[in-house]
């Protein structure tokens, strides 16, 4: 009952104090004052306030404080899948009136300590916590300090069990394009416990596999060329049946590689000559033939045919109704966005360069066959041979020639000779009714000894039964005659008998 009375008195005292405060500090509205709730209240017009003016948030900023800054503006973090990663936002001179915004590329992911994503957590020191990261989290993150808009970027890279990096960028199971002459680095990283062995392999564009030398998982590709194009595979050998592995495909943009299989083309008057130009290029190149500095155009005289031959492109120039003015040197030029290259083809009435076909070696007897293109009949053939390491060539004339497989323009040359054991060089040239051909490319072959000995096996030792009696050897004794050997055997029996008698005598005593 007393508690209720006390509460009532306390309430009355509070009401009295409130009335006194209103009487002392309140300002009653006089009838002449403007009614801010009335329809005739005059608001400030646009002449007095600029609605479009930007609010200066730094107006009251104390100039004695330096603006916030970062000692390092670009960071990099490498993490494994499943890790919890902290992205720091370590700003110097951070003030109470500063705010922090976090972005993933251009998408906001946190406002101060208030995250937008469930996997993101804002920390009290303005850092950002990413939980259970995955390779999809790899990206460029940055925090921005407002109002100065100072930024710090962090490149996060989350690797799988195995990752292939190309010049520091993730390239696992992707394709990379290089330019001829550039240098690049491939790196294979693993995130596995224990002792892991990194193995690199390479499959070129023709599918031929080969191992690749590396330094702790790093391959340096210097002065990249067409031969570097293909698939590079990294395998992390952890002893399991299915070790992690990855592949990166390398494309190379390179200038044309131009060649021909017939540098000299034989023809005759009023015949048709065909000149071949083979090339590879990426991007694809444009080919054309020139003679005496002039580009040849399609006409009644010339025609051009493009085709694909094996693993390269081929452009064929066809020259009709050949005359003496058509003889001479032609150039096939191929050009693309990377560069250009050329090959020369010589047209004449002389035989073409002889091509080696095959050979048989029987002991020191060597039989060789060569093929020559010539519309004119061959009148002479010459073969030079030389022992490897010697400076002098030996020359023999070869007169055994015949048309090859009943073809009208291909001749087969056969020559047989006897040579000593050793490594030999041989070259051939031929002559028709107009002149001599150039020498062929040197062909190297070896004539072996008639008796070959296996150096890895020990020589067979003859037994005593295979030796004549006067050459039988006794251990520790030089060669003796048959009678002496018999005496030695008798002497051994006598010593044995004497030892037995002495032993028996000692037992009896």
Beta strands, then each sheet from edge to edge (+ up, - down):
strand 1: 74-80
strand 2: 85-87
strand 3: 99-104
strand 4: 107-111
strand 5: 114-115
strand 6: 120-122
strand 7: 128-130
strand 8: 139-146
strand 9: 150-159
strand 10: 162-166
strand 11: 169-170
strand 12: 174-179
strand 13: 184-190
strand 14: 197-204
strand 15: 209-211
strand 16: 218-221
strand 17: 230-237
strand 18: 245-259
strand 19: 264-266
strand 20: 273-282
strand 21: 286-291
strand 22: 294-295
strand 23: 302-309
strand 24: 312-319
strand 25: 328-335
strand 26: 340-348
strand 27: 355-362
strand 28: 365-373
strand 29: 378-387
strand 30: 394-398
strand 31: 401-403
strand 32: 410-418
strand 33: 422-432
strand 34: 443-447
sheet 1: 1+ 9+ 8- 3+ 4- 5+
sheet 2: 2+ 7- 6+
sheet 3: 11+ 10- 13+ 16-
sheet 4: 12+ 18+ 17- 14+ 15-
sheet 5: 12+ 18+ 20- 24+ 23-
sheet 6: 19+ 26+ 25- 21+ 22-
sheet 7: 27+ 28- 32+ 31-
sheet 8: 30+ 29- 33+ 34-
end
